[in-house]
């Protein structure tokens, strides 16, 4: 019995040591990943700039709802563990990270362009308008703005556009998380007023469920008629 007991204890100790080693390896890998994500901000901080805003949007593609943009300024050198392109994260992870980002940000702004503005301006200009509104709601003046995707002329010379920035730049990834969680929350609230379209889980995107609901029930004031003209050819 003594030998068997000692063997079990030894096996448990070996298993615990292996688990600890794996956890340490994961932590180190995450530290390396975050260092890569912070590479662009690190260069700017080293150049003497302090307030670097990451900007991204959510909701360019849906048939309904606004485009929502966020702008985030974080303290120098801060990396939030787990931050990544919002599209890669599970909803409950996004929500937890959004809370942490809000708690630790020096400044945070959210802006939106409505479905009516999308129809009036086109999605390209509405996206830019939402980003401009988000930046204007920052309580600190950003010295440099890092934006996901293509250039946004209305943000002026101090902005830098980075393709796939939400996957490559920490502050942009943080902005993508804020924009996505705010928009999803808004679509869930709208779903209470318009319960036939499934917005609480499709967020206004062109799912089969959503298309079928439009065919059966028509459009709401929050649908993008210009998108539906093209994508569904109903009007």
N, C-alpha and C positions, 0 to 999 in steps of 0.2 A: 504493500500500500504506500509505504513511504516513497519507494522508487517511482510508482505510478503518479503519486501526487506531485513529486518534484518534476516529473516529465511534463505534466499538464501546466505547472507554473512556468516551466521553461518555454513551452510552446506559446503561452499567453504573453510572456515577456518578449519573445521573438516577434509575435504578431504586432504587439504594441510598438516595438522599435521600428518595424517596417512601416506602420501607419504614420509614425512620427516623421520618418524619413521622407515619405511621400508628401506629407503636409509641408515640410520644409522645402522640398523641391517645387511644389506648387507655388509657395509664397515667393521663392526666388524668381520663378518664371514670371509671375505677375509683376514683380518689381521691375524686371527687365522690360516687360511689355509696356508698363506705364512710363518708363524712361524713354522708350521710343515714341510713345504718344506725346510726351512733353517736349520733344526735340525742337519743334518750331518755336514754342513759347520760350524755351531755354535760350535760344539764340536772341530773341527779342529782349528778354530780361537782361541778358549779358550786355546788350547794346545800350542799356540805360533806361529802357522803357519799363513802366511799372504796370499800367492798366491795359491788359490785353483782353479783348472781348472775342469770344467765340460765338458765332451766329449760325443757326440752322433753322429749317422749317419742317413742318409735317403737314401732310394733307394736300399735296399738289394733284394727286391722281383721282381722288374720290368723285362720285357723282353728286354728293351732297356735303354740306357743311363748309366751314371756313378753311382757309389756309392759316395756320398758326405758326408764328416764328418766335424764337427765344434768343436772347443775348445774355451771355454769362461772363462776368469777370471774376476770376478766382485769385486768391493770394499767391504771391510769388512762390514758386516751388511746390505748390500743393498738388498732389495727385490723389484722386478719389479711387480707391480700389474697386475694381469691377466695372468701371466705366468703359463703355464701348458704343459703337453705332447702335442706336436705339432699336433698329430693326432686328438686331441679333439677340436681343434680350427678351426673356420671358416677362409677361406683364407685371407679375409681383416683384421681380427683380428691378424693373424700370421704376416702379413706384417707390421702392425702398431707396434706390439711388437718387431719385428726384428729391426726396426728403433730405438726404444728406447734402446734395448739391445746394439746395436752398439754404440749409443751415450754415454752410461754410463759404458761400459766395460773398464777395465784397459788394457786388451789385448784380441785379438780375432784372431783365425786362422782358415782357411778353407783349407781342403785337399780333394782330390778325387782320385778314381781309375777308369780307363776307362773300357768300355765294353770289350775291348781286354784284359785288365789285369784281369778282372773277368773270362774270358774264360781261360786265361793262368794259373792263380793262384788258382782258385776256389773262390766262393763268401766269404767264411770264411776268407781266407788270404787277399783278396782284401779289405774287410771291415777293417781289422787291418791295412793294408797299408794306407788307407785313413785317419784313425784316427792318425796314426803316423805322416803323413804329416801335418795334422791340428795342432797337438801339436808342431811340429817343426817350424811352422809359427807364433807361439806366440812371441811377442816381450819381454815378461817376462818369466823367468824360473819358471814353476810351482813347488811348494813344495809338493803338493799332487794332483793327478789326479783321478777324480771320473768318472767312465765310465759306461754307460748303458749296461746291459746284462752280458755276461760271461767275464772272464779274458782275457786280451789282452797282451800276454807275451812280445811283442816287446816294450811295454811302461815301462817295468821294475818294480822294487820293489816299486816304489813310487805310483803306481796306485792301485785303489780299484774298483772292479767290483760290481755293484749293480743291481740285476734283477729288472726290471720295474723302473729303476732309473729315466727315463724321466717323470714318474708320481709321484716320491717320493722325488726327490732331485732338488732343485731350479736351481743350475748351470747346471745340466744335461738337465733339461727342457729348459733352455735358449739355450743350444747348439742344442737341437733337433729343436727348432724354426729356428735358423740360418741355419742349414743344410737343413731343408725342404724348406725354402724360396729360398735359393741359388739354390737347385736342380730344384725346380719348374720353376724358372726363366730361368735356362739353358735349360730345356726341351721346354719351350715356344720359345726360340731362335732357337733351333734345328728344331722345328716344321715349322719355316719359310723356312728352307732349304728342309725339307721333309714333305710337307703338307698333304700327303695322310694317315698318321697314327694317327692323332688326339692327338699328344703328348701335345698340348697346354692345353688339359683338362684331358687326361688319364695319363700323366706324364710317359708314357712308360709301365704302368702296363698291365696285361693280360686281358683287357676288351674284350668283344665280338667284339667291333668295331676294336680294335687293331689286334686281331687275324685274323679277316676277311681281314683287309688291308694287312697283311703279306701274306695271301693265294693268294690275288689278285696281289700284287705288288712285292713280294719277300722281301729280307732283305736289310738293309742299313749297312754301316760300324759301326753304333752305336747299332746294335742289339747284344744281348748276344747269340751267337750260341749254347753254351752249355745249356743254359736255354731252348731254343727253341727245341733243340733235345729231351729234356726230356718232356717238357710241351705240345708241339704241334706235335712232331714227323713228322716234315715236311722234314727234311734233311736225 
